[in-house]
Amino acid sequence: MDGTLKQQMDNVYKLYWIGIGKPDFLYDANKEYRAKLNSMGMKYAYTETNGGHIWRNWRIYLSEFVPLLFK
């Protein structure tokens, strides 16, 4: 995975976006992943919400993320 992330950095990606709910079952793994990105100096946008891995959060994330694709 480190090689893929390095390649993405080298290709000058325009947007790397992460969203997660605080009680999400993947929260700890996400926290470790963000620590890896930070240690590599990889820039990303991050959104943290209440609620777990639920549709309501996905709707919030989509409403924030999709407009960024067209900037």
N, CA, C and O atoms as a Tripos MOL2 file, in Angstrom:
@<TRIPOS>MOLECULE
protein
  284   283    71     0     0
PROTEIN
NO_CHARGES

@<TRIPOS>ATOM
      1 N           0.8260   -1.1860    0.0000 N.3       1 MET1
      2 CA          0.0000    0.0000    0.0000 C.3       1 MET1
      3 C           0.8740    1.2550    0.0000 C.2       1 MET1
      4 O           0.5080    2.2460   -0.6330 O.2       1 MET1
      5 N           1.9940    1.2430    0.6780 N.am      2 ASP2
      6 CA          2.8600    2.4210    0.7150 C.3       2 ASP2
      7 C           3.3020    2.8280   -0.6880 C.2       2 ASP2
      8 O           3.3870    4.0150   -1.0010 O.2       2 ASP2
      9 N           3.5820    1.8350   -1.5250 N.am      3 GLY3
     10 CA          4.0060    2.1200   -2.8920 C.3       3 GLY3
     11 C           2.9080    2.8050   -3.6910 C.2       3 GLY3
     12 O           3.1760    3.7260   -4.4620 O.2       3 GLY3
     13 N           1.6800    2.3590   -3.5060 N.am      4 THR4
     14 CA          0.5440    2.9700   -4.1970 C.3       4 THR4
     15 C           0.3410    4.4020   -3.7310 C.2       4 THR4
     16 O           0.1080    5.2930   -4.5480 O.2       4 THR4
     17 N           0.4250    4.6310   -2.4260 N.am      5 LEU5
     18 CA          0.2770    5.9890   -1.9070 C.3       5 LEU5
     19 C           1.3840    6.8950   -2.4160 C.2       5 LEU5
     20 O           1.1320    8.0450   -2.7780 O.2       5 LEU5
     21 N           2.6020    6.3860   -2.4470 N.am      6 LYS6
     22 CA          3.7320    7.1650   -2.9600 C.3       6 LYS6
     23 C           3.5040    7.5180   -4.4220 C.2       6 LYS6
     24 O           3.7730    8.6410   -4.8480 O.2       6 LYS6
     25 N           3.0100    6.5550   -5.1820 N.am      7 GLN7
     26 CA          2.7430    6.7980   -6.6020 C.3       7 GLN7
     27 C           1.6590    7.8670   -6.7730 C.2       7 GLN7
     28 O           1.7610    8.7150   -7.6590 O.2       7 GLN7
     29 N           0.6300    7.8290   -5.9350 N.am      8 GLN8
     30 CA         -0.4050    8.8500   -5.9910 C.3       8 GLN8
     31 C           0.1730   10.2250   -5.6810 C.2       8 GLN8
     32 O          -0.1780   11.2080   -6.3330 O.2       8 GLN8
     33 N           1.0490   10.2970   -4.6970 N.am      9 MET9
     34 CA          1.6890   11.5630   -4.3670 C.3       9 MET9
     35 C           2.5500   12.0590   -5.5330 C.2       9 MET9
     36 O           2.5260   13.2420   -5.8730 O.2       9 MET9
     37 N           3.3050   11.1490   -6.1370 N.am     10 ASP10
     38 CA          4.1800   11.5090   -7.2430 C.3      10 ASP10
     39 C           3.3940   11.9840   -8.4660 C.2      10 ASP10
     40 O           3.8830   12.7970   -9.2500 O.2      10 ASP10
     41 N           2.1760   11.4710   -8.6200 N.am     11 ASN11
     42 CA          1.3310   11.8580   -9.7520 C.3      11 ASN11
     43 C           0.5610   13.1550   -9.4810 C.2      11 ASN11
     44 O          -0.2640   13.5660  -10.2980 O.2      11 ASN11
     45 N           0.8220   13.7930   -8.3570 N.am     12 VAL12
     46 CA          0.2220   15.0680   -7.9700 C.3      12 VAL12
     47 C          -1.3140   14.9870   -8.0610 C.2      12 VAL12
     48 O          -1.9450   15.6760   -8.8630 O.2      12 VAL12
     49 N          -1.8720   14.1470   -7.2360 N.am     13 TYR13
     50 CA         -3.3250   14.0150   -7.1610 C.3      13 TYR13
     51 C          -3.9390   15.3490   -6.7710 C.2      13 TYR13
     52 O          -3.2870   16.1690   -6.1250 O.2      13 TYR13
     53 N          -5.1800   15.5710   -7.1560 N.am     14 LYS14
     54 CA         -5.8380   16.8400   -6.8670 C.3      14 LYS14
     55 C          -6.6880   16.7860   -5.6090 C.2      14 LYS14
     56 O          -6.8640   17.8040   -4.9390 O.2      14 LYS14
     57 N          -7.2140   15.6210   -5.2790 N.am     15 LEU15
     58 CA         -8.0980   15.5230   -4.1260 C.3      15 LEU15
     59 C          -8.0050   14.1360   -3.5200 C.2      15 LEU15
     60 O          -8.1460   13.1340   -4.2220 O.2      15 LEU15
     61 N          -7.7690   14.0780   -2.2280 N.am     16 TYR16
     62 CA         -7.8110   12.8320   -1.4650 C.3      16 TYR16
     63 C          -8.7120   13.1310   -0.2840 C.2      16 TYR16
     64 O          -8.3400   13.8970    0.6050 O.2      16 TYR16
     65 N          -9.8800   12.5420   -0.2670 N.am     17 TRP17
     66 CA        -10.9230   12.9060    0.6940 C.3      17 TRP17
     67 C         -11.2660   11.7070    1.5650 C.2      17 TRP17
     68 O         -11.4300   10.5950    1.0620 O.2      17 TRP17
     69 N         -11.3760   11.9320    2.8760 N.am     18 ILE18
     70 CA        -11.7210   10.8800    3.8330 C.3      18 ILE18
     71 C         -12.8480   11.3790    4.7210 C.2      18 ILE18
     72 O         -12.7750   12.4850    5.2570 O.2      18 ILE18
     73 N         -13.8830   10.5750    4.8780 N.am     19 GLY19
     74 CA        -14.9700   10.8990    5.7990 C.3      19 GLY19
     75 C         -15.3130    9.6750    6.6340 C.2      19 GLY19
     76 O         -15.3220    8.5520    6.1300 O.2      19 GLY19
     77 N         -15.5950    9.8980    7.9120 N.am     20 ILE20
     78 CA        -15.9310    8.7800    8.8030 C.3      20 ILE20
     79 C         -16.7290    9.2940    9.9860 C.2      20 ILE20
     80 O         -16.5650   10.4340   10.4210 O.2      20 ILE20
     81 N         -17.5990    8.4280   10.4990 N.am     21 GLY21
     82 CA        -18.3510    8.7410   11.7070 C.3      21 GLY21
     83 C         -17.5650    8.3120   12.9380 C.2      21 GLY21
     84 O         -16.8460    7.3140   12.9070 O.2      21 GLY21
     85 N         -17.7020    9.0610   14.0050 N.am     22 LYS22
     86 CA        -16.9500    8.7630   15.2370 C.3      22 LYS22
     87 C         -17.1920    7.3490   15.7680 C.2      22 LYS22
     88 O         -16.2360    6.6920   16.1790 O.2      22 LYS22
     89 N         -18.4540    6.8500   15.7750 N.am     23 PRO23
     90 CA        -18.6520    5.4870   16.2770 C.3      23 PRO23
     91 C         -18.5490    4.4040   15.1850 C.2      23 PRO23
     92 O         -18.8920    3.2490   15.4380 O.2      23 PRO23
     93 N         -18.0930    4.7540   13.9990 N.am     24 ASP24
     94 CA        -17.9700    3.7910   12.9050 C.3      24 ASP24
     95 C         -17.0520    2.6520   13.3300 C.2      24 ASP24
     96 O         -16.0540    2.8710   14.0170 O.2      24 ASP24
     97 N         -17.3930    1.4400   12.9190 N.am     25 PHE25
     98 CA        -16.5700    0.2800   13.2830 C.3      25 PHE25
     99 C         -15.1940    0.3370   12.6280 C.2      25 PHE25
    100 O         -14.2860   -0.3860   13.0410 O.2      25 PHE25
    101 N         -15.0270    1.1700   11.6300 N.am     26 LEU26
    102 CA        -13.7340    1.3190   10.9690 C.3      26 LEU26
    103 C         -12.9300    2.5200   11.4820 C.2      26 LEU26
    104 O         -11.8820    2.8510   10.9290 O.2      26 LEU26
    105 N         -13.4210    3.1610   12.5290 N.am     27 TYR27
    106 CA        -12.7880    4.3950   13.0070 C.3      27 TYR27
    107 C         -11.3180    4.1900   13.3990 C.2      27 TYR27
    108 O         -10.4630    4.9910   13.0210 O.2      27 TYR27
    109 N         -11.0250    3.1420   14.1400 N.am     28 ASP28
    110 CA         -9.6360    2.9130   14.5800 C.3      28 ASP28
    111 C          -8.7080    2.6610   13.3870 C.2      28 ASP28
    112 O          -7.5900    3.1750   13.3420 O.2      28 ASP28
    113 N          -9.1800    1.8670   12.4250 N.am     29 ALA29
    114 CA         -8.3760    1.6020   11.2250 C.3      29 ALA29
    115 C          -8.1730    2.8950   10.4430 C.2      29 ALA29
    116 O          -7.0960    3.1320    9.8960 O.2      29 ALA29
    117 N          -9.2040    3.7250   10.3920 N.am     30 ASN30
    118 CA         -9.1210    5.0000    9.6980 C.3      30 ASN30
    119 C          -8.1170    5.9320   10.3740 C.2      30 ASN30
    120 O          -7.3750    6.6560    9.7100 O.2      30 ASN30
    121 N          -8.1080    5.8980   11.6960 N.am     31 LYS31
    122 CA         -7.1720    6.7270   12.4650 C.3      31 LYS31
    123 C          -5.7280    6.3080   12.1670 C.2      31 LYS31
    124 O          -4.8540    7.1580   11.9970 O.2      31 LYS31
    125 N          -5.4880    5.0090   12.1050 N.am     32 GLU32
    126 CA         -4.1550    4.4990   11.7720 C.3      32 GLU32
    127 C          -3.7640    4.8800   10.3440 C.2      32 GLU32
    128 O          -2.6150    5.2320   10.0760 O.2      32 GLU32
    129 N          -4.7280    4.8040    9.4400 N.am     33 TYR33
    130 CA         -4.4790    5.1500    8.0430 C.3      33 TYR33
    131 C          -4.1040    6.6260    7.9120 C.2      33 TYR33
    132 O          -3.1690    6.9700    7.1890 O.2      33 TYR33
    133 N          -4.8330    7.4930    8.6100 N.am     34 ARG34
    134 CA         -4.5210    8.9200    8.5730 C.3      34 ARG34
    135 C          -3.1430    9.2030    9.1760 C.2      34 ARG34
    136 O          -2.4330   10.0950    8.7110 O.2      34 ARG34
    137 N          -2.7680    8.4550   10.2000 N.am     35 ALA35
    138 CA         -1.4300    8.6040   10.7830 C.3      35 ALA35
    139 C          -0.3630    8.2520    9.7510 C.2      35 ALA35
    140 O           0.6700    8.9170    9.6720 O.2      35 ALA35
    141 N          -0.6100    7.2120    8.9620 N.am     36 LYS36
    142 CA          0.3220    6.8220    7.8920 C.3      36 LYS36
    143 C           0.4130    7.9440    6.8630 C.2      36 LYS36
    144 O           1.5110    8.3140    6.4460 O.2      36 LYS36
    145 N          -0.7370    8.4900    6.4480 N.am     37 LEU37
    146 CA         -0.7330    9.5810    5.4740 C.3      37 LEU37
    147 C           0.0390   10.7790    6.0200 C.2      37 LEU37
    148 O           0.8270   11.3990    5.3060 O.2      37 LEU37
    149 N          -0.1940   11.0940    7.2850 N.am     38 ASN38
    150 CA          0.5000   12.2170    7.9160 C.3      38 ASN38
    151 C           2.0080   11.9940    7.9370 C.2      38 ASN38
    152 O           2.7830   12.9130    7.6730 O.2      38 ASN38
    153 N           2.4190   10.7700    8.2520 N.am     39 SER39
    154 CA          3.8610   10.4780    8.3180 C.3      39 SER39
    155 C           4.5160   10.5760    6.9470 C.2      39 SER39
    156 O           5.7120   10.8500    6.8480 O.2      39 SER39
    157 N           3.7380   10.3520    5.8850 N.am     40 MET40
    158 CA          4.2450   10.4540    4.5220 C.3      40 MET40
    159 C           4.1750   11.8880    3.9970 C.2      40 MET40
    160 O           4.7500   12.2000    2.9540 O.2      40 MET40
    161 N           3.4720   12.7540    4.7200 N.am     41 GLY41
    162 CA          3.2820   14.1230    4.2550 C.3      41 GLY41
    163 C           2.2320   14.2360    3.1680 C.2      41 GLY41
    164 O           2.2130   15.2040    2.4070 O.2      41 GLY41
    165 N           1.3550   13.2400    3.0990 N.am     42 MET42
    166 CA          0.3100   13.2330    2.0730 C.3      42 MET42
    167 C          -0.8590   14.0980    2.5220 C.2      42 MET42
    168 O          -1.4160   13.8890    3.6000 O.2      42 MET42
    169 N          -1.2270   15.0640    1.6980 N.am     43 LYS43
    170 CA         -2.3280   15.9700    2.0190 C.3      43 LYS43
    171 C          -3.6610   15.2990    1.7150 C.2      43 LYS43
    172 O          -3.7830   14.5460    0.7490 O.2      43 LYS43
    173 N          -4.6610   15.5810    2.5550 N.am     44 TYR44
    174 CA         -6.0020   15.0400    2.3410 C.3      44 TYR44
    175 C          -7.0090   15.9300    3.0460 C.2      44 TYR44
    176 O          -6.6730   16.6820    3.9610 O.2      44 TYR44
    177 N          -8.2460   15.8260    2.5970 N.am     45 ALA45
    178 CA         -9.3570   16.5030    3.2680 C.3      45 ALA45
    179 C         -10.0210   15.4690    4.1630 C.2      45 ALA45
    180 O         -10.1620   14.3070    3.7800 O.2      45 ALA45
    181 N         -10.4260   15.8860    5.3480 N.am     46 TYR46
    182 CA        -10.9740   14.9410    6.3230 C.3      46 TYR46
    183 C         -12.2460   15.5030    6.9380 C.2      46 TYR46
    184 O         -12.2950   16.6620    7.3500 O.2      46 TYR46
    185 N         -13.2660   14.6710    6.9940 N.am     47 THR47
    186 CA        -14.5250   15.0270    7.6340 C.3      47 THR47
    187 C         -14.8910   13.9390    8.6280 C.2      47 THR47
    188 O         -14.8740   12.7500    8.3060 O.2      47 THR47
    189 N         -15.2210   14.3630    9.8350 N.am     48 GLU48
    190 CA        -15.6380   13.4290   10.8840 C.3      48 GLU48
    191 C         -17.0250   13.8530   11.3550 C.2      48 GLU48
    192 O         -17.2640   15.0270   11.6370 O.2      48 GLU48
    193 N         -17.9310   12.8910   11.4360 N.am     49 THR49
    194 CA        -19.3120   13.1820   11.8200 C.3      49 THR49
    195 C         -19.7470   12.2800   12.9650 C.2      49 THR49
    196 O         -19.0420   11.3420   13.3360 O.2      49 THR49
    197 N         -20.9070   12.5750   13.5150 N.am     50 ASN50
    198 CA        -21.5380   11.6780   14.4760 C.3      50 ASN50
    199 C         -22.2340   10.5780   13.6980 C.2      50 ASN50
    200 O         -22.5050   10.7360   12.5070 O.2      50 ASN50
    201 N         -22.5190    9.4950   14.3400 N.am     51 GLY51
    202 CA        -23.1780    8.3810   13.6690 C.3      51 GLY51
    203 C         -22.1510    7.4400   13.0790 C.2      51 GLY51
    204 O         -21.0140    7.8280   12.8090 O.2      51 GLY51
    205 N         -22.5550    6.2190   12.8850 N.am     52 GLY52
    206 CA        -21.6420    5.1940   12.3960 C.3      52 GLY52
    207 C         -21.6470    5.0750   10.8920 C.2      52 GLY52
    208 O         -21.7620    6.0680   10.1740 O.2      52 GLY52
    209 N         -21.5220    3.8590   10.4270 N.am     53 HIS53
    210 CA        -21.4630    3.5440    9.0020 C.3      53 HIS53
    211 C         -22.8980    3.4640    8.4960 C.2      53 HIS53
    212 O         -23.4170    2.3790    8.2340 O.2      53 HIS53
    213 N         -23.5350    4.6340    8.3610 N.am     54 ILE54
    214 CA        -24.9710    4.6800    8.0550 C.3      54 ILE54
    215 C         -25.2320    5.5820    6.8480 C.2      54 ILE54
    216 O         -24.4160    6.4370    6.5040 O.2      54 ILE54
    217 N         -26.3840    5.3710    6.2170 N.am     55 TRP55
    218 CA        -26.7490    6.1150    5.0230 C.3      55 TRP55
    219 C         -26.7920    7.6230    5.2860 C.2      55 TRP55
    220 O         -26.3830    8.3930    4.4170 O.2      55 TRP55
    221 N         -27.2570    8.0600    6.4160 N.am     56 ARG56
    222 CA        -27.3330    9.4910    6.7130 C.3      56 ARG56
    223 C         -25.9510   10.1380    6.5810 C.2      56 ARG56
    224 O         -25.8310   11.2380    6.0400 O.2      56 ARG56
    225 N         -24.9330    9.4750    7.0620 N.am     57 ASN57
    226 CA        -23.5770   10.0090    6.9290 C.3      57 ASN57
    227 C         -23.1150   10.0080    5.4760 C.2      57 ASN57
    228 O         -22.4710   10.9560    5.0260 O.2      57 ASN57
    229 N         -23.4400    8.9550    4.7480 N.am     58 TRP58
    230 CA        -23.0650    8.9050    3.3350 C.3      58 TRP58
    231 C         -23.6710   10.0700    2.5760 C.2      58 TRP58
    232 O         -23.0240   10.6380    1.6960 O.2      58 TRP58
    233 N         -24.8860   10.4280    2.8980 N.am     59 ARG59
    234 CA        -25.5350   11.5750    2.2400 C.3      59 ARG59
    235 C         -24.7700   12.8640    2.5530 C.2      59 ARG59
    236 O         -24.5650   13.6940    1.6680 O.2      59 ARG59
    237 N         -24.3530   13.0300    3.7960 N.am     60 ILE60
    238 CA        -23.5610   14.2140    4.1730 C.3      60 ILE60
    239 C         -22.2480   14.2190    3.4010 C.2      60 ILE60
    240 O         -21.8490   15.2380    2.8370 O.2      60 ILE60
    241 N         -21.5860   13.0750    3.3820 N.am     61 TYR61
    242 CA        -20.2880   12.9870    2.7230 C.3      61 TYR61
    243 C         -20.4050   13.2940    1.2270 C.2      61 TYR61
    244 O         -19.5820   14.0190    0.6690 O.2      61 TYR61
    245 N         -21.4240   12.7410    0.5920 N.am     62 LEU62
    246 CA        -21.6050   12.9900   -0.8380 C.3      62 LEU62
    247 C         -21.8660   14.4570   -1.1140 C.2      62 LEU62
    248 O         -21.3580   15.0090   -2.0900 O.2      62 LEU62
    249 N         -22.6610   15.0960   -0.2530 N.am     63 SER63
    250 CA        -22.9630   16.5120   -0.4760 C.3      63 SER63
    251 C         -21.7220   17.3920   -0.2820 C.2      63 SER63
    252 O         -21.6480   18.4760   -0.8590 O.2      63 SER63
    253 N         -20.7600   16.9500    0.5090 N.am     64 GLU64
    254 CA        -19.5130   17.6870    0.6950 C.3      64 GLU64
    255 C         -18.4740   17.3420   -0.3730 C.2      64 GLU64
    256 O         -17.7590   18.2130   -0.8670 O.2      64 GLU64
    257 N         -18.4060   16.0610   -0.7180 N.am     65 PHE65
    258 CA        -17.3540   15.5720   -1.5980 C.3      65 PHE65
    259 C         -17.6100   15.8850   -3.0720 C.2      65 PHE65
    260 O         -16.7110   16.3610   -3.7660 O.2      65 PHE65
    261 N         -18.8020   15.6280   -3.5490 N.am     66 VAL66
    262 CA        -19.0840   15.7580   -4.9820 C.3      66 VAL66
    263 C         -18.7690   17.1590   -5.5180 C.2      66 VAL66
    264 O         -18.1420   17.2560   -6.5730 O.2      66 VAL66
    265 N         -19.1640   18.2400   -4.8550 N.am     67 PRO67
    266 CA        -18.8170   19.5640   -5.3970 C.3      67 PRO67
    267 C         -17.3060   19.7970   -5.5170 C.2      67 PRO67
    268 O         -16.8650   20.5680   -6.3690 O.2      67 PRO67
    269 N         -16.5210   19.1370   -4.6730 N.am     68 LEU68
    270 CA        -15.0670   19.2910   -4.7550 C.3      68 LEU68
    271 C         -14.4950   18.7010   -6.0470 C.2      68 LEU68
    272 O         -13.4230   19.1000   -6.5020 O.2      68 LEU68
    273 N         -15.2190   17.7570   -6.6220 N.am     69 LEU69
    274 CA        -14.7700   17.1440   -7.8730 C.3      69 LEU69
    275 C         -14.7980   18.1240   -9.0360 C.2      69 LEU69
    276 O         -14.0970   17.9350  -10.0310 O.2      69 LEU69
    277 N         -15.6070   19.1710   -8.9120 N.am     70 PHE70
    278 CA        -15.7970   20.0900  -10.0270 C.3      70 PHE70
    279 C         -15.1320   21.4430   -9.7970 C.2      70 PHE70
    280 O         -15.4550   22.4070  -10.4930 O.2      70 PHE70
    281 N         -14.2260   21.5360   -8.8520 N.am     71 LYS71
    282 CA        -13.4870   22.7710   -8.6280 C.3      71 LYS71
    283 C         -12.2780   22.8480   -9.5110 C.2      71 LYS71
    284 O         -11.5340   23.8270   -9.4550 O.2      71 LYS71
@<TRIPOS>BOND
     1     1     2 1
     2     2     3 1
     3     3     4 2
     4     3     5 am
     5     5     6 1
     6     6     7 1
     7     7     8 2
     8     7     9 am
     9     9    10 1
    10    10    11 1
    11    11    12 2
    12    11    13 am
    13    13    14 1
    14    14    15 1
    15    15    16 2
    16    15    17 am
    17    17    18 1
    18    18    19 1
    19    19    20 2
    20    19    21 am
    21    21    22 1
    22    22    23 1
    23    23    24 2
    24    23    25 am
    25    25    26 1
    26    26    27 1
    27    27    28 2
    28    27    29 am
    29    29    30 1
    30    30    31 1
    31    31    32 2
    32    31    33 am
    33    33    34 1
    34    34    35 1
    35    35    36 2
    36    35    37 am
    37    37    38 1
    38    38    39 1
    39    39    40 2
    40    39    41 am
    41    41    42 1
    42    42    43 1
    43    43    44 2
    44    43    45 am
    45    45    46 1
    46    46    47 1
    47    47    48 2
    48    47    49 am
    49    49    50 1
    50    50    51 1
    51    51    52 2
    52    51    53 am
    53    53    54 1
    54    54    55 1
    55    55    56 2
    56    55    57 am
    57    57    58 1
    58    58    59 1
    59    59    60 2
    60    59    61 am
    61    61    62 1
    62    62    63 1
    63    63    64 2
    64    63    65 am
    65    65    66 1
    66    66    67 1
    67    67    68 2
    68    67    69 am
    69    69    70 1
    70    70    71 1
    71    71    72 2
    72    71    73 am
    73    73    74 1
    74    74    75 1
    75    75    76 2
    76    75    77 am
    77    77    78 1
    78    78    79 1
    79    79    80 2
    80    79    81 am
    81    81    82 1
    82    82    83 1
    83    83    84 2
    84    83    85 am
    85    85    86 1
    86    86    87 1
    87    87    88 2
    88    87    89 am
    89    89    90 1
    90    90    91 1
    91    91    92 2
    92    91    93 am
    93    93    94 1
    94    94    95 1
    95    95    96 2
    96    95    97 am
    97    97    98 1
    98    98    99 1
    99    99   100 2
   100    99   101 am
   101   101   102 1
   102   102   103 1
   103   103   104 2
   104   103   105 am
   105   105   106 1
   106   106   107 1
   107   107   108 2
   108   107   109 am
   109   109   110 1
   110   110   111 1
   111   111   112 2
   112   111   113 am
   113   113   114 1
   114   114   115 1
   115   115   116 2
   116   115   117 am
   117   117   118 1
   118   118   119 1
   119   119   120 2
   120   119   121 am
   121   121   122 1
   122   122   123 1
   123   123   124 2
   124   123   125 am
   125   125   126 1
   126   126   127 1
   127   127   128 2
   128   127   129 am
   129   129   130 1
   130   130   131 1
   131   131   132 2
   132   131   133 am
   133   133   134 1
   134   134   135 1
   135   135   136 2
   136   135   137 am
   137   137   138 1
   138   138   139 1
   139   139   140 2
   140   139   141 am
   141   141   142 1
   142   142   143 1
   143   143   144 2
   144   143   145 am
   145   145   146 1
   146   146   147 1
   147   147   148 2
   148   147   149 am
   149   149   150 1
   150   150   151 1
   151   151   152 2
   152   151   153 am
   153   153   154 1
   154   154   155 1
   155   155   156 2
   156   155   157 am
   157   157   158 1
   158   158   159 1
   159   159   160 2
   160   159   161 am
   161   161   162 1
   162   162   163 1
   163   163   164 2
   164   163   165 am
   165   165   166 1
   166   166   167 1
   167   167   168 2
   168   167   169 am
   169   169   170 1
   170   170   171 1
   171   171   172 2
   172   171   173 am
   173   173   174 1
   174   174   175 1
   175   175   176 2
   176   175   177 am
   177   177   178 1
   178   178   179 1
   179   179   180 2
   180   179   181 am
   181   181   182 1
   182   182   183 1
   183   183   184 2
   184   183   185 am
   185   185   186 1
   186   186   187 1
   187   187   188 2
   188   187   189 am
   189   189   190 1
   190   190   191 1
   191   191   192 2
   192   191   193 am
   193   193   194 1
   194   194   195 1
   195   195   196 2
   196   195   197 am
   197   197   198 1
   198   198   199 1
   199   199   200 2
   200   199   201 am
   201   201   202 1
   202   202   203 1
   203   203   204 2
   204   203   205 am
   205   205   206 1
   206   206   207 1
   207   207   208 2
   208   207   209 am
   209   209   210 1
   210   210   211 1
   211   211   212 2
   212   211   213 am
   213   213   214 1
   214   214   215 1
   215   215   216 2
   216   215   217 am
   217   217   218 1
   218   218   219 1
   219   219   220 2
   220   219   221 am
   221   221   222 1
   222   222   223 1
   223   223   224 2
   224   223   225 am
   225   225   226 1
   226   226   227 1
   227   227   228 2
   228   227   229 am
   229   229   230 1
   230   230   231 1
   231   231   232 2
   232   231   233 am
   233   233   234 1
   234   234   235 1
   235   235   236 2
   236   235   237 am
   237   237   238 1
   238   238   239 1
   239   239   240 2
   240   239   241 am
   241   241   242 1
   242   242   243 1
   243   243   244 2
   244   243   245 am
   245   245   246 1
   246   246   247 1
   247   247   248 2
   248   247   249 am
   249   249   250 1
   250   250   251 1
   251   251   252 2
   252   251   253 am
   253   253   254 1
   254   254   255 1
   255   255   256 2
   256   255   257 am
   257   257   258 1
   258   258   259 1
   259   259   260 2
   260   259   261 am
   261   261   262 1
   262   262   263 1
   263   263   264 2
   264   263   265 am
   265   265   266 1
   266   266   267 1
   267   267   268 2
   268   267   269 am
   269   269   270 1
   270   270   271 1
   271   271   272 2
   272   271   273 am
   273   273   274 1
   274   274   275 1
   275   275   276 2
   276   275   277 am
   277   277   278 1
   278   278   279 1
   279   279   280 2
   280   279   281 am
   281   281   282 1
   282   282   283 1
   283   283   284 2
@<TRIPOS>SUBSTRUCTURE
     1 MET1         2 RESIDUE 1 A MET
     2 ASP2         6 RESIDUE 1 A ASP
     3 GLY3        10 RESIDUE 1 A GLY
     4 THR4        14 RESIDUE 1 A THR
     5 LEU5        18 RESIDUE 1 A LEU
     6 LYS6        22 RESIDUE 1 A LYS
     7 GLN7        26 RESIDUE 1 A GLN
     8 GLN8        30 RESIDUE 1 A GLN
     9 MET9        34 RESIDUE 1 A MET
    10 ASP10       38 RESIDUE 1 A ASP
    11 ASN11       42 RESIDUE 1 A ASN
    12 VAL12       46 RESIDUE 1 A VAL
    13 TYR13       50 RESIDUE 1 A TYR
    14 LYS14       54 RESIDUE 1 A LYS
    15 LEU15       58 RESIDUE 1 A LEU
    16 TYR16       62 RESIDUE 1 A TYR
    17 TRP17       66 RESIDUE 1 A TRP
    18 ILE18       70 RESIDUE 1 A ILE
    19 GLY19       74 RESIDUE 1 A GLY
    20 ILE20       78 RESIDUE 1 A ILE
    21 GLY21       82 RESIDUE 1 A GLY
    22 LYS22       86 RESIDUE 1 A LYS
    23 PRO23       90 RESIDUE 1 A PRO
    24 ASP24       94 RESIDUE 1 A ASP
    25 PHE25       98 RESIDUE 1 A PHE
    26 LEU26      102 RESIDUE 1 A LEU
    27 TYR27      106 RESIDUE 1 A TYR
    28 ASP28      110 RESIDUE 1 A ASP
    29 ALA29      114 RESIDUE 1 A ALA
    30 ASN30      118 RESIDUE 1 A ASN
    31 LYS31      122 RESIDUE 1 A LYS
    32 GLU32      126 RESIDUE 1 A GLU
    33 TYR33      130 RESIDUE 1 A TYR
    34 ARG34      134 RESIDUE 1 A ARG
    35 ALA35      138 RESIDUE 1 A ALA
    36 LYS36      142 RESIDUE 1 A LYS
    37 LEU37      146 RESIDUE 1 A LEU
    38 ASN38      150 RESIDUE 1 A ASN
    39 SER39      154 RESIDUE 1 A SER
    40 MET40      158 RESIDUE 1 A MET
    41 GLY41      162 RESIDUE 1 A GLY
    42 MET42      166 RESIDUE 1 A MET
    43 LYS43      170 RESIDUE 1 A LYS
    44 TYR44      174 RESIDUE 1 A TYR
    45 ALA45      178 RESIDUE 1 A ALA
    46 TYR46      182 RESIDUE 1 A TYR
    47 THR47      186 RESIDUE 1 A THR
    48 GLU48      190 RESIDUE 1 A GLU
    49 THR49      194 RESIDUE 1 A THR
    50 ASN50      198 RESIDUE 1 A ASN
    51 GLY51      202 RESIDUE 1 A GLY
    52 GLY52      206 RESIDUE 1 A GLY
    53 HIS53      210 RESIDUE 1 A HIS
    54 ILE54      214 RESIDUE 1 A ILE
    55 TRP55      218 RESIDUE 1 A TRP
    56 ARG56      222 RESIDUE 1 A ARG
    57 ASN57      226 RESIDUE 1 A ASN
    58 TRP58      230 RESIDUE 1 A TRP
    59 ARG59      234 RESIDUE 1 A ARG
    60 ILE60      238 RESIDUE 1 A ILE
    61 TYR61      242 RESIDUE 1 A TYR
    62 LEU62      246 RESIDUE 1 A LEU
    63 SER63      250 RESIDUE 1 A SER
    64 GLU64      254 RESIDUE 1 A GLU
    65 PHE65      258 RESIDUE 1 A PHE
    66 VAL66      262 RESIDUE 1 A VAL
    67 PRO67      266 RESIDUE 1 A PRO
    68 LEU68      270 RESIDUE 1 A LEU
    69 LEU69      274 RESIDUE 1 A LEU
    70 PHE70      278 RESIDUE 1 A PHE
    71 LYS71      282 RESIDUE 1 A LYS
